[in-house]
Every structure is written in structure tokens, then in C-alpha cells.
Amino acid sequence: MTAASPAETHRILLDRAAALVPVLRERAAATERARQILPETLDDLRRLELLRAGVPPRFGGLDVPPSAMFEVAEELARGCPSTGWCYGNWVVHQWWIGHFPERAQQDYFANGPDVLNSSSVNQREGTAEPVPGGYRVTGHWTYSSGCDAAAWAVLGAATPSGAVWVLMPQTDFRIEDNWHVSGMRGTGSKDVVASGVFVP
């Protein structure tokens, strides 16, 4: 879609999302049973470039207005609410990473534009101790939607001088498999836990 205008790209993304709705509807029950977005759905989102709506263009993203992210999420939710919810979180997070320091962006997008991150931004659930070169982060965060597919997480933490958001690779935290709810099980909104992780 590199030759398309932002308006054309926006329309293409919506068309692709609409075409995926019947497939998502067929997978919705299996997604709820799995308590996470199915691998084949993730493959479709990547293949159709839907996850690139929030990625900065310099890292391979699509130059569309932020409203496109939400409209595509709404369309996908017609087929599977859990997929629509996680998609919306993932692409907004991509856009959010575009506001982090340049080094963080380079590290995050080092393996391409389709990398995902989840979040849990309540600073009361984590602490970030200032240390030379960064922070030492510890916490137990709740409701991290889409964390099973995420290579990174943005997590809130308290410091002596106020709240911060830290970007942490999945290798530095663990997922607590505790998302057993009556609806939206497919969002996989589980807890994430980290102990003494250095974040530059």
C-alpha cells in the first residue's frame, strides 16, 4: 500500500477488516475457549497489514489518521469482540511507542513493524527505583490485554519523583495465567509480573 494516499489506505484497511469479519465470527467461540487471540487470527492481521495502522511510517507503518485505528477495531469487533479489543490496544500501543525516546523506538521495531506490545499502566502496581542509567522495576500488573502475543509491555510504575511508564521486553516479565472470566475471555487480559528488571 506504499503508493496509496492516506485516505485510500484508510479505505483499504476498512475493506480488509470487513472481509475478515465472517472468518472472525467463525473463530469467536474458539478464541474465547483459548482465552487469547488465535495464531491464525494474528497471521491474518499481519498478512493484511492491519497491525501497521499505528506504526510510525519510518518503521514501516501506514500513514493513516489515528481515527483509522479505531474504525478498523470496531469493524473487527463485529466478528469477534475480543479480537477487536486486542487489535485496538495493539495498534494504539504502536502509535504510543512512536512517542518514546528514539533509542526505545529503534529497539522496539528492530525486528519489523508487526511487533506487538500489551500494557498495564497503573503506577500503583509497580515501582521503579532510580539506578545509574535507568530504573530497577518491580511489580505485579493487572489486565494486560493481548499479552500472550506481545513481545513487549508498557507498564506503569511509581518513582520517588512521580509516575513513569516503562517499556519492557517479554523476556523480562512473566504472564500469570489468571484470566478466567464470563465474557471477553479471548482478550487474554492476564496479569504480568516482573522483579528487579533493569530498564534503561
Residue pairs with C-beta under 8 A, 6 or more apart in sequence:
1 8
1 9
1 12
1 49
1 62
4 12
6 63
6 64
6 65
9 62
9 63
9 64
9 68
10 64
10 65
10 68
10 71
13 49
13 50
13 53
13 62
13 64
13 68
13 72
14 68
14 71
14 72
14 75
16 48
16 49
16 50
17 48
17 50
17 72
17 75
17 76
18 75
20 44
20 48
20 76
20 79
21 75
21 76
21 78
21 79
22 79
23 44
23 79
24 41
24 76
24 78
24 79
24 80
24 83
25 78
25 79
25 80
27 38
27 40
27 41
27 79
27 80
28 79
28 80
28 81
28 82
28 83
28 186
30 38
31 37
31 38
31 41
31 80
31 82
31 83
31 185
31 186
32 82
32 185
32 186
33 185
34 186
35 179
35 180
35 185
35 186
35 188
36 146
36 148
36 149
36 186
36 187
36 188
37 82
37 83
37 86
37 146
37 148
37 149
37 186
37 187
37 188
41 80
41 83
42 149
45 51
45 87
46 114
49 62
50 72
50 76
50 87
50 91
51 87
51 90
51 91
51 94
51 113
51 114
51 116
52 60
52 61
52 62
52 94
52 113
52 114
53 61
53 62
53 64
53 68
53 69
53 72
53 91
53 94
54 61
54 66
54 69
54 90
54 91
54 92
54 93
54 94
54 95
54 96
54 98
55 61
55 62
55 94
55 95
55 98
55 109
55 113
56 94
56 95
56 97
56 98
56 105
56 109
57 63
59 105
59 109
59 113
60 109
60 112
60 113
61 94
61 113
66 95
69 88
69 91
69 92
69 95
70 88
72 87
72 91
73 84
73 85
73 87
73 88
73 91
74 84
75 84
76 83
76 84
76 87
77 83
77 84
77 85
78 84
80 186
81 184
81 186
82 184
82 185
82 186
82 187
83 186
85 145
85 184
85 187
86 145
86 146
86 149
86 186
86 187
86 188
89 118
89 119
89 145
89 146
90 116
90 117
90 118
90 146
90 149
90 150
93 116
93 117
93 118
93 119
93 154
94 113
94 117
96 154
97 104
97 105
97 108
97 109
97 117
97 154
97 167
98 105
100 108
100 167
103 200
104 167
108 115
108 117
108 152
108 167
109 115
111 151
115 151
115 152
116 146
116 149
116 150
116 151
116 152
117 150
117 151
117 152
117 153
117 154
117 167
118 144
118 145
118 146
118 147
118 150
118 152
118 153
118 154
118 192
119 144
119 145
119 153
119 154
119 155
120 141
120 142
120 143
120 144
120 153
120 155
120 156
120 191
120 192
121 154
121 155
121 156
121 165
122 141
122 142
122 156
123 156
123 157
123 158
123 163
123 164
124 156
124 158
125 139
125 140
125 141
125 142
125 155
125 156
125 157
126 137
126 138
126 139
126 140
126 141
126 155
126 156
126 157
126 158
126 166
126 194
127 137
127 138
127 139
127 157
127 158
127 159
128 135
128 136
128 137
128 157
128 158
128 159
128 164
128 166
128 199
129 135
129 136
129 137
129 138
129 159
130 159
130 160
131 198
133 198
133 200
134 198
134 199
134 200
135 157
135 159
135 164
135 166
135 198
135 199
136 196
136 197
136 198
136 199
137 155
137 157
137 166
137 168
137 194
137 196
137 197
137 198
137 199
138 194
138 195
138 196
138 197
139 155
139 157
139 193
139 194
140 176
140 191
140 192
140 193
141 153
141 155
141 156
141 191
141 192
141 193
142 191
143 189
143 191
144 150
144 153
144 175
144 189
144 190
144 191
144 192
145 187
145 188
145 189
146 187
146 188
146 189
147 153
147 175
147 188
147 189
147 190
147 192
148 175
148 188
148 190
149 188
150 170
151 169
151 170
152 167
152 168
152 169
152 170
153 167
153 168
153 170
153 173
153 192
154 165
154 166
154 167
154 168
155 165
155 166
155 168
155 173
155 192
155 194
156 163
156 164
156 165
157 163
157 164
157 165
157 166
158 164
166 199
167 199
168 194
168 197
168 199
172 194
172 197
173 192
173 193
173 194
173 197
174 192
174 193
174 194
175 190
175 191
175 192
175 193
176 190
176 191
176 192
176 193
177 190
178 190
178 191
179 185
179 187
179 188
179 189
179 190
